[in-house]
Amino acid sequence: MKHTDICELFNSSAKYVGTTVAVCGWVRTWRDSKSIAFIELNDGTCLKNLQLVFDKQKMSEASFKDALVTGAALKAEGELIASERNGCEMNVTFVEVLGSCPQDYPLQKKHHTLEFLRTIPHLRPRTKYFEAVFAVRSRISFAIHKYFQEHGYKYVHTPIITGSDCEGAGEMFRATTMPWKTDCKTEEEYFASDFFGRRANLTVSGQLEGEMAATGLGKIYTFGPTFRAEHSNTTRHAAEFWQIEPEVCFADIHDIIEIAEEFIKFIISDVLENCKDELAYFDERAEKGLIEKLKSVVSSDFAKISYTEAVEVLKKSGREFKYPVEWGADLQTEHERYLTEEYYKKPVFVVDYPASIKAFYMKQNPDGKTVAATDLLVPGIGEIIGCSEREADPEKLKNAMLARKMPLEAYEQYLDLRKYGTVPHSGFGLGLERIIMYVTGVQNIRDTLLFPRTVGSL
């Protein structure tokens, strides 16, 4: 008999109750008594387990004894019946062990610490916590595509291997076929024999190539893996993560802020509608009041404050911050969380940052000190989106690059965009894992990734 997904049995129980069905899955827990035995079976299609009931008066214990093992993979057949407690359950008539599981299976207990589960990333998707995380991750990814496709954006695939550094920070992974030991006397000589004939890196952003696509296609978005070789062990940083980067022509900083707010609200609304069980679980296990927080975000207008005003608010707060607040210094997480969690109590756009602490490509404001850039800060996380209008003036862009000692010849194609029919254009970057953390209340970025890559951990 062909098996039916467990989610289908719960979603359409009226259709299946009273019929004989087959299910497949893994044993989450089991219990045994003198006359009856129970198995909680999960197949990954929903958070709910289907309870399998073994009546020892109708089935010999020998026929299902090998199934009473946590972690074992089973196929079971029987009648689906209504259950006041569980919605529905199965009276089993036949069970087959598809994959046995020894006693050293690490997930014997019902609850494990997240720290322990990080040591077994290959098994943790079998826990309810991570089943919920990856269900939300999947839905958010779908909602991202849905938003952009419904609003006329084209999905482009920018290179993962690149010769340029979008952020100008130099914290990039090298991509090479060269052996570790050579007789080369210079870096140029070394890379001349490499696959591309020059140094190549894993991308930190698809923005520069995204701008090139947008200046022909109008509105585009990228959605793919990016890499940062930062020696950071914080709960918010990973060496490999997924990033969403729209680029919009004929849009200034105010336009892109409006798009960013609409985009975030769209994602959250979609998850509230389609991940009710998962959010209820996280509301209980990860962040009390999570659902109300998300509903509040969707229904309220985001705050907006200039960087200069934000510095004044922080200075007048009466708080003793670990990092001093001075104009020209980047805002730290503690500053961002004060603004969002205590001062505004909702997401905040901080606009017009000092040019010295932002990337070379951001549009320079008339004051000569700031750029048309904004960060969207959210409670519990801090920065979630980095956003700016791009500098369209070729001379201003060149000067910004030269001030940072960037080689202009490496960005010749990017500079050509300002030479041939330049237009005002803007974009932003959203880390997928950051929005997952915000929507679920998960506190560590390592718990949003299937196999987290961090410094010292591969």
JOGI-V429223 format. One record per residue. RES is the residue in one letter. SS is DSSP state (H for helix, E for strand, L for the rest). PHI is phi in whole degrees, -180 to 180 (* if undefined). PSI is psi in whole degrees, 0 to 359 (* if undefined). Layout:
{{RES,SS,PHI,PSI} {RES,SS,PHI,PSI}}
This chain:
{{M,L,*,135} {K,L,-70,138} {H,L,-83,156} {T,L,-113,139} {D,L,-61,142} {I,H,-63,324} {C,H,-61,324} {E,H,-66,322} {L,H,-65,320} {F,H,-73,320} {N,H,-72,331} {S,L,-128,47} {S,H,-60,325} {A,H,-60,329} {K,H,-74,327} {Y,H,-103,335} {V,L,-59,132} {G,L,92,358} {T,L,-112,164} {T,E,-90,127} {V,E,-132,166} {A,E,-123,142} {V,E,-134,155} {C,E,-127,153} {G,E,169,191} {W,E,-114,144} {V,E,-74,116} {R,E,-83,308} {T,E,-146,166} {W,E,-153,159} {R,E,-149,152} {D,E,-132,144} {S,L,-138,185} {K,L,-65,321} {S,L,-113,348} {I,E,-151,152} {A,E,-132,153} {F,E,-131,145} {I,E,-130,134} {E,E,-95,111} {L,E,-108,135} {N,E,-132,135} {D,L,-113,7} {G,L,86,355} {T,L,-84,343} {C,L,-159,166} {L,L,-70,332} {K,L,-71,142} {N,L,-93,145} {L,E,-93,125} {Q,E,-81,124} {L,E,-99,130} {V,E,-113,126} {F,E,-112,110} {D,E,-89,113} {K,L,-70,346} {Q,L,-79,341} {K,L,-110,339} {M,L,-126,140} {S,L,-72,142} {E,H,-59,328} {A,H,-65,334} {S,H,-76,343} {F,L,-131,2} {K,H,-57,319} {D,H,-69,347} {A,H,-84,342} {L,L,-83,64} {V,L,-140,120} {T,L,-60,130} {G,L,95,345} {A,L,-68,147} {A,E,-98,131} {L,E,-129,158} {K,E,-123,127} {A,E,-127,145} {E,E,-125,149} {G,E,168,184} {E,E,-87,130} {L,E,-83,127} {I,E,-123,156} {A,E,-73,146} {S,E,-137,126} {E,L,-63,325} {R,L,-83,318} {N,L,-107,355} {G,E,91,304} {C,E,-159,159} {E,E,-153,172} {M,E,-118,130} {N,E,-87,107} {V,E,-77,136} {T,E,-113,340} {F,E,-153,139} {V,E,-140,141} {E,E,-128,132} {V,E,-83,112} {L,E,-82,325} {G,E,-148,116} {S,L,-74,165} {C,L,-141,124} {P,L,-75,172} {Q,L,-71,345} {D,L,-87,11} {Y,L,-56,124} {P,L,-68,342} {L,L,-101,54} {Q,L,-78,325} {K,L,-84,161} {K,L,-73,323} {H,L,-127,136} {H,L,-127,156} {T,L,-71,152} {L,H,-64,327} {E,H,-61,316} {F,H,-65,317} {L,H,-65,334} {R,H,-66,340} {T,H,-81,348} {I,H,-131,61} {P,L,-62,336} {H,L,-73,343} {L,L,-111,342} {R,H,-67,339} {P,H,-62,347} {R,H,-83,357} {T,L,-92,156} {K,H,-63,321} {Y,H,-58,309} {F,H,-82,336} {E,H,-61,320} {A,H,-69,318} {V,H,-58,311} {F,H,-77,338} {A,H,-68,316} {V,H,-68,319} {R,H,-59,316} {S,H,-62,316} {R,H,-68,319} {I,H,-62,318} {S,H,-60,317} {F,H,-64,316} {A,H,-63,325} {I,H,-62,310} {H,H,-62,319} {K,H,-60,315} {Y,H,-59,308} {F,H,-69,321} {Q,H,-66,324} {E,H,-75,344} {H,L,-109,18} {G,L,83,17} {Y,L,-87,149} {K,E,-101,136} {Y,E,-85,119} {V,L,-117,152} {H,L,-111,105} {T,L,-87,158} {P,L,-63,143} {I,L,-88,326} {I,E,-97,127} {T,E,-142,159} {G,L,-102,358} {S,L,-115,161} {D,L,-116,103} {C,L,-60,318} {E,L,-87,344} {G,L,71,18} {A,L,-95,342} {G,L,78,3} {E,L,-93,71} {M,L,-124,152} {F,L,-85,134} {R,E,-82,137} {A,L,-110,116} {T,L,-148,155} {T,L,-108,3} {M,L,-78,145} {P,L,-68,161} {W,L,-70,338} {K,L,-119,124} {T,L,-139,171} {D,L,-100,13} {C,L,-66,141} {K,L,-91,336} {T,L,-132,164} {E,H,-64,320} {E,H,-62,318} {E,H,-65,321} {Y,H,-61,309} {F,H,-76,342} {A,H,-62,333} {S,L,-94,359} {D,L,-79,175} {F,L,-56,314} {F,L,-94,357} {G,L,76,9} {R,L,-160,171} {R,L,-67,138} {A,L,-130,150} {N,E,-136,164} {L,E,-81,140} {T,L,-67,144} {V,L,-98,348} {S,L,-172,146} {G,L,-95,13} {Q,H,-62,311} {L,H,-61,315} {E,H,-70,328} {G,H,-63,321} {E,H,-62,321} {M,H,-64,319} {A,H,-67,319} {A,H,-65,327} {T,H,-75,5} {G,H,-125,334} {L,H,-107,351} {G,L,88,296} {K,E,-136,123} {I,E,-135,166} {Y,E,-145,147} {T,E,-111,155} {F,E,-156,100} {G,E,-167,182} {P,E,-74,142} {T,E,-133,162} {F,E,-137,134} {R,L,-132,124} {A,L,-90,48} {E,L,-83,135} {H,L,-84,72} {S,L,-127,132} {N,L,-114,28} {T,L,-77,170} {T,L,-77,357} {R,L,-114,358} {H,L,-122,140} {A,L,-138,155} {A,L,-79,336} {E,E,-131,125} {F,E,-151,170} {W,E,-105,140} {Q,E,-132,142} {I,E,-110,127} {E,E,-137,97} {P,E,-81,153} {E,E,-137,128} {V,E,-128,119} {C,E,-79,153} {F,L,63,32} {A,L,-129,131} {D,L,-97,187} {I,H,-61,325} {H,H,-70,323} {D,H,-65,316} {I,H,-72,329} {I,H,-63,317} {E,H,-62,319} {I,H,-65,316} {A,H,-61,317} {E,H,-66,315} {E,H,-61,320} {F,H,-64,312} {I,H,-62,316} {K,H,-65,324} {F,H,-63,314} {I,H,-60,310} {I,H,-63,318} {S,H,-61,319} {D,H,-64,317} {V,H,-68,320} {L,H,-59,325} {E,H,-80,324} {N,H,-111,355} {C,L,-129,48} {K,H,-61,314} {D,H,-64,318} {E,H,-65,317} {L,H,-68,323} {A,H,-62,321} {Y,H,-65,313} {F,H,-69,328} {D,H,-61,327} {E,H,-86,320} {R,H,-100,332} {A,L,-112,314} {E,L,-150,109} {K,L,-63,134} {G,L,83,12} {L,H,-58,312} {I,H,-64,318} {E,H,-65,323} {K,H,-61,314} {L,H,-67,320} {K,H,-64,323} {S,H,-66,321} {V,H,-62,316} {V,H,-64,325} {S,H,-93,354} {S,L,-115,158} {D,L,-82,138} {F,L,-71,147} {A,E,-77,162} {K,E,-144,129} {I,E,-147,145} {S,E,-76,157} {Y,H,-57,317} {T,H,-61,317} {E,H,-66,322} {A,H,-63,319} {V,H,-61,319} {E,H,-67,318} {V,H,-59,315} {L,H,-66,320} {K,H,-66,326} {K,L,-89,2} {S,L,-72,338} {G,L,79,4} {R,L,-88,146} {E,L,-97,104} {F,L,-88,151} {K,L,-63,320} {Y,L,-105,126} {P,L,-60,148} {V,L,-100,114} {E,L,-139,145} {W,L,-62,130} {G,L,106,344} {A,L,-94,147} {D,L,-69,146} {L,L,-72,134} {Q,L,-92,168} {T,H,-56,320} {E,H,-63,325} {H,H,-70,316} {E,H,-63,320} {R,H,-72,328} {Y,H,-64,315} {L,H,-63,320} {T,H,-86,323} {E,H,-94,332} {E,H,-114,319} {Y,H,-83,307} {Y,L,-98,331} {K,L,60,36} {K,L,-171,173} {P,L,-60,147} {V,E,-136,132} {F,E,-91,120} {V,E,-101,121} {V,E,-117,164} {D,E,60,64} {Y,E,-78,157} {P,E,-59,137} {A,H,-60,328} {S,H,-67,340} {I,H,-110,10} {K,L,-120,170} {A,L,-71,160} {F,L,-64,334} {Y,L,-86,359} {M,E,-82,142} {K,L,-64,130} {Q,E,-81,130} {N,L,-77,160} {P,L,-59,337} {D,L,-72,350} {G,L,75,359} {K,L,-117,332} {T,E,-119,168} {V,E,-125,158} {A,E,-79,72} {A,E,-129,152} {T,E,-144,148} {D,E,-114,135} {L,E,-92,119} {L,E,-105,138} {V,E,-128,150} {P,L,-58,139} {G,L,88,339} {I,L,-120,315} {G,E,98,223} {E,E,-65,132} {I,E,-124,333} {I,E,-134,135} {G,E,-109,131} {C,E,-144,145} {S,E,-163,159} {E,E,-84,140} {R,E,-88,148} {E,L,-71,120} {A,L,-97,345} {D,L,-81,117} {P,H,-62,322} {E,H,-70,318} {K,H,-63,321} {L,H,-65,314} {K,H,-59,315} {N,H,-62,321} {A,H,-65,323} {M,H,-71,317} {L,H,-65,323} {A,H,-64,335} {R,L,-98,8} {K,L,59,40} {M,L,-90,137} {P,L,-73,113} {L,H,-62,328} {E,H,-64,335} {A,H,-76,345} {Y,H,-120,28} {E,H,-59,316} {Q,H,-66,323} {Y,H,-66,319} {L,H,-68,331} {D,H,-61,331} {L,H,-61,327} {R,H,-83,348} {K,H,-91,322} {Y,L,-111,92} {G,L,66,50} {T,L,-66,151} {V,L,-140,158} {P,L,-62,134} {H,E,-154,154} {S,E,-144,163} {G,E,-166,177} {F,E,-148,167} {G,E,-125,132} {L,E,-125,122} {G,E,-75,124} {L,H,-57,317} {E,H,-66,328} {R,H,-66,317} {I,H,-72,329} {I,H,-64,315} {M,H,-58,317} {Y,H,-67,318} {V,H,-75,331} {T,H,-101,340} {G,L,83,3} {V,L,-63,133} {Q,L,-92,343} {N,L,-126,129} {I,H,-59,334} {R,H,-63,339} {D,H,-95,10} {T,L,-110,352} {L,L,-110,143} {L,L,-63,309} {F,L,-130,91} {P,L,-66,133} {R,L,-106,115} {T,E,-134,168} {V,L,-57,129} {G,L,80,2} {S,E,-137,114} {L,L,-122,*}}
